[in-house]
Amino acid sequence: MSLQGPIATHRMRTGIPTGRLAVWWGLASEIFIFGGLIMCFLLFKFNNAPGFEDADMTSTAAGAFNTFVLLTSSLSIVLAHAAAEKGDIQASFRYIWFTIGGGLVFLLVKTYEYSSKIYGGITLTENVFWSFYFTATGLHALHVIGGMVIMGMISFDVRKNHNLQRVELIGLYWHFVDIVWIFLFPILYIANF
């Protein structure tokens, strides 16, 4: 593995590479953001706030398809990391772009869902359920976009056999994005309890 780049990305005072530790700290802060949003959603839901019956109007098929797409893209970033560790630069580059493609498919499906709701007259201010739906899925979509942009930048370093450790770091981030979706999918698309 090529370890070119700033020395700070390779030193390990704690026994954990600095880059990995930084990603874990960043993800810990994201857990508070999404965790707080999900907990608020559940508190409103369990206190019978009006509007939660609208969960029947979400497309379970679209949500399930997007779940499949994100889980498949998680596999491709794992394969990119494995290829980078073996020194197979071309395969790593290719798998990174498969992952970016999965993110793009996810966003296209989400755009279809949003447009069908908005053209149907449903907006963020419709009721509490739709406020949570648009806020949570929109925030998640921004994280998907951010991950795709970072992966695109990393892919060109990978192609130059430079900073290959970043494939693992973006993989950690992408798995977090998938885990968040695993929580959002059932509460927004399935569990109309």
N, C-alpha and C positions, 0 to 999 in steps of 0.2 A: 504494500500500500504506500502510495506517495504521501509523504508528510511535509510537503512544501507549504509554506505559509507562515503566518505569525506564530511565534513561539508560544503565545498564550493559549493557542488552540490545542497544544499538545502536552502542556505540563499537567501534573496531577498531584497537587498538594494533599488532596483528600483521598487519593486512590481512584478517583473518577476523573476521566478527561474533562477539562474545563468546558469544552463545548457541550458535552453531554449533560454536565451539571447545569449549565445555563439553560438548556432546553427544558430540563426537568423543572427548574425554578419557574420558567415561563409558563409551562403547562400547569403547574400548581396554581398560579394566579388565574388561569383560564378556568380551572375547576370551580373556583369561587364565583366567577361570572355566570357560567352555565348552570352550576349547581344552585345558585341563588334564584336564577330565572325559573328553573324546573321546580324548586321548592315553592316559590310564589304561585306558580301555575297549579300545583297540587293543593295548596291551601285554599285558593279560590274555588277549585273544583270540589273539594270535600266540604266546603261551606256553601255549596249549592248556588254559586254566583250565576246569574242569568247568562245565557248564551252558549253554555258548554254543550247543549244538545246539538249545536251546529257542527260538532265533530263528525257527524254523519255526512257532512258535505265535503269532507276531504276525500281525495282519491287514494284509497288503500292500495290499488294496483300501482299507481305512480310512486307512492312511498315505498312499496315493496321492491319495485324495480330499482329505485334509487339506492335502496339498501344493498341489493345485489351488486350494483355498479360500484359502490364505495368499498364493499368487502373484496371485490375482485381487484380494485385498484390498490388495496392494501397488500394483496398478494404480489402484485407487480412491483411495488416498492421494496418488498422483502427480497424479491428476486434481483432487483437492481443492487441492493446492498450486498447480497451473496456474490453477485458477479463482480462488484467492485473489490470485495475482499479477495477474490480469486485472481484479480488483475485483468478480467475480461471487460475491457473498457467499452467496446462496442455494444456488448449485451447490456451492460449497466446503463449506458446512454439510451438504448432502445427501451428498456423497461421503465426508465424514468418517464419517457414520453408516452408509454402506454398508460402510466399513472395519470399524467396530465390529461390524456384523452378521456380517461374515466371521469376525472373532475369536470371536464367540458360536457360530457354526456349528462352528468348529474345536474349541472347548471342549466342545460337546455330543458331537461324535464321540469326543473324548478321554475324556469321561465314560463313554460306551458301552464303549469299549475297556477302561478301568480296571475298570468294574463286571463285565464278562464275565470278566476275569482273576481278580478278587478272589472273585467267586461261584464260580469254577472251582477255587478253592483256591490260587491263585498269589498270593504276596505279595512284598514287598520283600526278605524274608529267605530266599526260596526257593533262590536260588543267585546267583552273581556276575552272570550276564546280567540277571536280573530286578532286581537291585539297581541296575545301571546304567540299565536301561530306565525304571524308576519314578523314579529320581533325575533323569536327564537330561530326560525328557519332563515330569516334574512341575515342574522348575525352568524349563523352557521355557514351560509353561502359566502359571506365575506371571508371567513376562515378558509373555505375551499379555494377561493380566488387567490388569497395570500399564499397558500401552500403551492398552488400551481405556478405562480410567479416565481417564488423562491426555487422550486424544482427546475423551472426553465433556466434560471441563472446558474444553478448548480450543475445542470447537465452539460453546459459548455465548459466548465472547469473539468468535469469528468472526462469529457472528450479529449482534453489536453493532458489527462492523467495527473490532475492537480487537485489537492484538497479532497481526496476520496472519502475522508471521514465524514464529510458533510452529507453523504448519501444516507448514512445511518441517522444523522441528526434530523434531516427532513422526514425520514421514515418515522421517527418517534412522533413528530408533529402530526404527520398524516394519520397515524394510528389513533391519536387523540381525536382528530376530527371525525374519524369513523366511530369511535366509542360514543362521542356526543350524539351522533346520528342514531346510534343503537338505543339511546335513551329517548330521543325526540320522536322517533318513528312510532313506538307503541302509544305514547301519551297523546300524540296529535292525530294519529291515523287509525288506531285500533281500539284503544281503551275508552269507549264511550260508556263508562260505568257510572 
